[in-house]
Amino acid sequence: MSSLVETPFKLTLEETLCSAAVTLCLLKLAKIGTPVLSVAEICFTPQYGFTASASSEQCGPRFVRITDIKGGFINWDTVPFCECADPSSYELEAGDIIIARSGSVGKSFLISSVPETAVFASYMIRLRAKPNFTPLYIYWCLQSQQFWQQIMETQRGSAMKNINGKMLSSLKFPMPSQEIQDVIADFLSSFRAQLRRREPIQFLPYLPSFLSEEQQIVARIEELAARIEEARGLRREIHEHYDALCRSILADTSDGVPTLILMRELVKLRELDITVSPEEVYWFAGVYSFGKGLFRGQHKRGTEFSYNRLTRLKTGNFVYPKLMAWEGAFAIVPPECDGLVVSPEFPVFEIDQQRVLPETLEVYFHIPSVWLAVSGASTGTNVRRRRLNPADFLASEIPLPPMKTQKRLREVKAKLDQINKLQAETSAELDALLPSILDKAFKGDL
């Protein structure tokens, strides 16, 4: 089997591991010569859902949409209703498989029970198994890499925008006896249940002897994935300690008590210094929310936007977007973003470093309570609609620590930033590790 297929939506760790488990089982079934049947042979004709408007009023049957399926479950109490004079043609039954044909294209869900009359929405397709075929086994086939590989092949390499009944009917999977279907489906469901408990896999139902090697590989993959998640957890924990340490230094009074100072005494609003030329290309910067810093955005020709003036960023400037300040979109310009530009919607400030260091502002404006205070949440204004204009920002106050404390913060933060950089470099390696492990498993190299 070739490398992992990229799905139209991001799989969770649980979904990735379950997909790996069923993929390994299907690979072995195909290898030992298990009959391969199409969906058209194992299911009745795929059916499209009912077209209607959802209503909170009890005007008819429940109306299941793909958005009503969260975390692999349906909360029937929150599913809306719809007007449907004859629901029998679209009525859901236990064992039905519904598949999204738009949005999260190809995402499927097995209906385990239906507490009251319910129909499914038109942007989903229903599969219903024929006798002697296990719905749960078919559902698991739809989670496999074999499913995604066949779907992508029908799209001829283009980005998948939709899926239809004809496409589904043509898909083929190894189809053992119903007894073996039941055993494999039970194994996979038990595997998923243990993953959801977020505990090490302790016991799983035994697979037939010809799948014993696959059972061991699944356990090994889960163990490796758990270690990767543990490493990610440690990375997150270090980030939390990083923030806590910087804030504790900022609040330390051993060098003197912080003094409330108006921002206008510490920073100066920069003028827009670029006149836009229609044919010139400009590299824009953006600011992440939640204090996550500045990033390089898109490059645009002067004819592609309506602003006549821009501001060119300089290392050490302070910047924020007027509309997203309430969400912590404050940043100090790092060296790698020097020379990028921002629109007039991003006020840019020179910092008086004789009085306040950039690191002090960076740490202070990384505190969630500060975002709300500065953006006017305390006034009762709708924060999402409130724009933080420069005049209001400059009129806000900051508890400014003595310069001795600020310099100590700078020294510690410089070391912590080095650690953060190393973590960022290993992050990509961690993200690529599990797909690499799965690739090897599918190719029999694990």
Secondary structure, 3 states (H helix, E strand, C coil): CCCCCCCCCCCCHHHHHHHHHHHHHHHHHHHCCCCEEEHHHHECCCEECECCCCECCCCCCEEECHHHEECCEECHHHCCECCCCCHHHCECCCCCEEEECCCCCCCEEECCCCCCCEEEECCEEEECECCCCCHHHHHHHCCCHHHHHHHHHHCCCCCCCCCCHHHHHHCEEECCCHHHHHHHHHHHHHHHHHHHCCCCCCCCCCCCHHHHHHHHHHHHHHHHHHHHHHHHHHHHHHHHHHHHHHHHHHHCCCCCCCEEEEHHHCEEECCCCEECCCCCEEEEEEECCCCCCEEEEEEEEHHHCCCCEEEECCCCCEECCCCCHHHCCCEECCHHHCCCEECCCCCEEEECCCCCCHHHHHHHCCCHHHHHHHHCHHHCCCHHHCCCCHHHHHCCEEEECCHHHHHHHHHHHHHHHHHHHHHHHHHHHHHHHHHHHHHHHHCCCC
